[in-house]
Amino acid sequence: MNSKEIEYFISEFPDWYQEGEELVAGFEFEDFQGVTALLTHLVEIIEECDHHPTVTFGYNTIEIKTTTHDEGNKITQKDLEIARKISNLVNS
């Protein structure tokens, strides 16, 4: 995946930014219930995509980092796909 494809994706889905060879997004909620609601739906997306990002969460925040480990820790179409689905869920 070239940098122009990644830049275009980020312009279309501004929740995400590139940090090294990962796509990263952070989301903030009113409380822990918002976090747990996203986590519940996130599991469904992860299983559907068969792609497993790193997810870190606290009381009212979630950070998601995705890279494709079996492609040498590079951003691939799999990362764009899961990031798009996550953004669509959060922003719906």
Backbone bond lengths (Angstrom), bond angles and torsions (degrees), N, CA, C in turn:
res aa  C-N    CA-C-N  psi(-1)  N-CA   C-N-CA  omega(-1)  CA-C   N-CA-C  phi
1 M - - - 1.445 - - 1.524 107.23 -
2 N 1.319 115.61 129.78 1.459 117.23 -177.88 1.529 111.52 -92.08
3 S 1.313 115.61 165.13 1.467 121.17 -174.61 1.523 112.26 -63.55
4 K 1.332 118.64 -31.14 1.467 120.48 179.15 1.527 111.08 -66.50
5 E 1.325 117.43 -37.90 1.465 120.83 177.24 1.527 110.50 -64.75
6 I 1.311 116.33 -41.48 1.463 120.83 179.40 1.525 110.13 -67.30
7 E 1.322 117.10 -44.77 1.467 121.08 178.07 1.522 111.39 -60.22
8 Y 1.326 116.83 -41.41 1.461 120.26 178.25 1.529 109.83 -62.74
9 F 1.318 116.94 -45.72 1.464 120.47 178.84 1.527 110.22 -56.76
10 I 1.317 117.15 -47.68 1.465 121.35 -178.67 1.529 110.82 -62.81
11 S 1.312 117.45 -34.42 1.472 119.30 177.13 1.524 111.56 -67.92
12 E 1.314 116.82 -30.16 1.467 121.52 178.58 1.533 112.55 -84.30
13 F 1.328 116.76 -27.20 1.464 122.64 -177.91 1.532 108.44 -129.86
14 P 1.334 117.03 79.40 1.464 121.04 -171.96 1.536 115.24 -70.23
15 D 1.342 117.55 -2.52 1.472 119.20 172.03 1.532 110.54 -64.78
16 W 1.320 116.53 -21.08 1.461 122.47 -170.60 1.522 111.23 -107.71
17 Y 1.331 115.24 150.19 1.462 121.99 171.57 1.518 107.89 -142.94
18 Q 1.311 115.34 161.44 1.449 120.23 179.74 1.512 109.39 -94.86
19 E 1.327 115.50 132.73 1.460 122.96 174.92 1.523 106.51 -129.93
20 G 1.307 116.28 100.52 1.463 119.62 -174.56 1.518 109.79 63.89
21 E 1.305 116.19 -124.94 1.467 121.40 179.35 1.534 111.89 -103.58
22 E 1.334 116.17 32.55 1.462 121.15 176.99 1.523 109.82 -129.71
23 L 1.328 115.13 150.37 1.457 121.57 164.76 1.509 106.62 -94.87
24 V 1.328 117.22 135.55 1.458 122.28 -174.45 1.523 109.52 -131.26
25 A 1.332 115.75 139.89 1.467 121.42 173.09 1.520 108.76 -142.20
26 G 1.321 115.12 147.44 1.451 121.33 175.00 1.517 108.99 -126.23
27 F 1.301 116.01 138.60 1.464 121.51 -179.28 1.520 109.10 -128.37
28 E 1.327 116.12 141.12 1.461 121.97 179.86 1.523 109.60 -120.20
29 F 1.329 115.40 140.45 1.457 122.56 -178.05 1.520 109.72 -127.08
30 E 1.329 116.20 169.17 1.463 120.27 178.68 1.517 112.36 -65.04
31 D 1.344 115.33 -37.17 1.459 119.29 -173.98 1.524 110.15 -158.42
32 F 1.322 115.10 -175.39 1.457 120.51 -177.53 1.527 112.41 -66.45
33 Q 1.317 118.14 -26.67 1.467 120.15 177.98 1.525 111.39 -62.33
34 G 1.322 117.28 -38.38 1.457 120.78 176.00 1.514 111.91 -63.50
35 V 1.321 115.54 -40.31 1.461 121.04 177.88 1.521 110.46 -63.07
36 T 1.332 117.18 -48.65 1.463 119.67 -177.25 1.525 111.63 -66.55
37 A 1.321 117.30 -32.85 1.471 120.03 176.88 1.531 109.80 -63.18
38 L 1.337 116.79 -45.10 1.465 118.95 178.65 1.520 110.57 -65.62
39 L 1.319 118.21 -41.65 1.463 120.67 179.49 1.521 111.37 -58.06
40 T 1.325 116.72 -41.90 1.467 120.82 179.75 1.521 110.90 -59.66
41 H 1.320 116.69 -47.22 1.463 120.72 179.83 1.528 111.54 -72.81
42 L 1.316 116.34 -30.95 1.454 120.89 179.43 1.530 111.12 -62.45
43 V 1.318 116.84 -39.43 1.468 120.57 177.96 1.528 110.20 -58.71
44 E 1.317 117.01 -41.05 1.469 120.70 179.34 1.528 111.03 -63.32
45 I 1.327 116.59 -43.36 1.463 120.55 179.20 1.520 110.80 -65.16
46 I 1.318 116.87 -43.15 1.465 121.21 179.84 1.524 110.45 -59.40
47 E 1.309 116.68 -45.89 1.465 120.12 -179.89 1.528 111.13 -66.98
48 E 1.316 117.16 -41.30 1.463 121.59 179.35 1.533 110.89 -61.25
49 C 1.321 116.83 -41.42 1.466 121.70 -178.47 1.526 112.66 -84.42
50 D 1.329 117.21 -14.88 1.462 122.75 -174.35 1.530 109.76 51.12
51 H 1.332 114.27 47.30 1.465 122.33 -178.32 1.523 106.46 -143.38
52 H 1.317 117.31 131.77 1.457 120.96 -166.45 1.526 112.12 -121.27
53 P 1.333 116.68 96.89 1.463 120.43 179.12 1.528 110.96 -76.01
54 T 1.308 114.48 167.36 1.463 120.91 171.78 1.525 107.16 -86.27
55 V 1.329 116.60 126.51 1.459 121.99 -177.75 1.526 108.35 -122.51
56 T 1.326 115.49 125.56 1.457 122.56 177.19 1.517 107.18 -121.70
57 F 1.334 117.01 132.73 1.465 117.93 -179.06 1.512 111.67 -140.02
58 G 1.330 113.91 155.77 1.450 122.45 177.31 1.516 108.94 -133.12
59 Y 1.318 117.02 -158.69 1.461 121.37 -175.78 1.526 112.43 -55.47
60 N 1.327 117.52 -47.57 1.464 118.56 -177.50 1.528 112.86 -135.97
61 T 1.328 116.96 21.24 1.461 120.30 179.97 1.526 111.99 -135.15
62 I 1.326 114.24 152.74 1.463 121.89 172.81 1.521 107.14 -135.64
63 E 1.329 116.13 135.24 1.462 121.07 170.65 1.527 107.55 -118.52
64 I 1.326 115.73 133.81 1.459 121.68 -179.14 1.521 108.20 -123.19
65 K 1.331 115.69 130.21 1.462 122.22 176.42 1.520 107.88 -124.61
66 T 1.323 115.79 131.67 1.456 118.74 -179.86 1.522 111.35 -132.78
67 T 1.308 114.24 137.13 1.463 124.26 174.36 1.527 105.83 -151.63
68 T 1.306 116.83 162.01 1.465 119.45 -179.00 1.524 108.60 -101.60
69 H 1.325 115.00 103.80 1.460 121.60 -175.05 1.525 112.26 -63.49
70 D 1.347 117.28 -41.37 1.464 119.24 -176.89 1.528 113.33 -77.03
71 E 1.326 116.85 2.17 1.469 122.08 172.85 1.528 110.39 -113.11
72 G 1.321 116.28 23.87 1.459 120.82 177.42 1.516 113.57 81.00
73 N 1.353 116.07 32.05 1.472 121.38 -179.77 1.525 111.80 57.06
74 K 1.312 114.93 52.87 1.466 123.33 177.50 1.530 108.92 -118.43
75 I 1.322 115.66 156.38 1.458 120.46 173.67 1.526 107.58 -78.46
76 T 1.330 115.13 126.48 1.469 121.20 -179.76 1.528 109.32 -128.28
77 Q 1.312 114.40 -178.90 1.463 120.64 177.79 1.529 110.92 -57.82
78 K 1.327 117.88 -32.91 1.468 120.94 177.73 1.529 111.10 -58.81
79 D 1.319 116.58 -39.85 1.466 120.97 -179.68 1.528 110.73 -68.55
80 L 1.320 116.34 -42.39 1.463 119.61 178.29 1.527 110.90 -62.99
81 E 1.322 115.93 -40.23 1.461 120.18 -179.04 1.534 111.43 -63.93
82 I 1.308 117.04 -48.77 1.466 118.52 -178.31 1.526 110.94 -68.58
83 A 1.330 117.22 -37.33 1.470 120.57 178.30 1.529 110.38 -63.32
84 R 1.310 117.20 -41.95 1.478 121.25 178.39 1.522 110.36 -61.05
85 K 1.319 116.83 -45.86 1.469 120.32 -179.20 1.530 111.25 -64.83
86 I 1.315 116.92 -39.29 1.469 119.99 178.21 1.520 110.69 -65.03
87 S 1.327 117.16 -46.35 1.479 120.01 178.94 1.520 111.18 -61.67
88 N 1.318 116.97 -42.76 1.468 119.79 178.73 1.523 110.92 -61.13
89 L 1.319 117.97 -39.03 1.460 121.61 177.78 1.525 110.84 -64.98
90 V 1.317 116.68 -50.40 1.470 121.31 -176.74 1.524 110.95 -63.22
91 N 1.307 117.69 -37.91 1.455 121.51 -173.90 1.521 114.20 -94.85
92 S 1.332 116.86 8.85 1.477 118.87 -179.83 1.524 111.55 -87.54
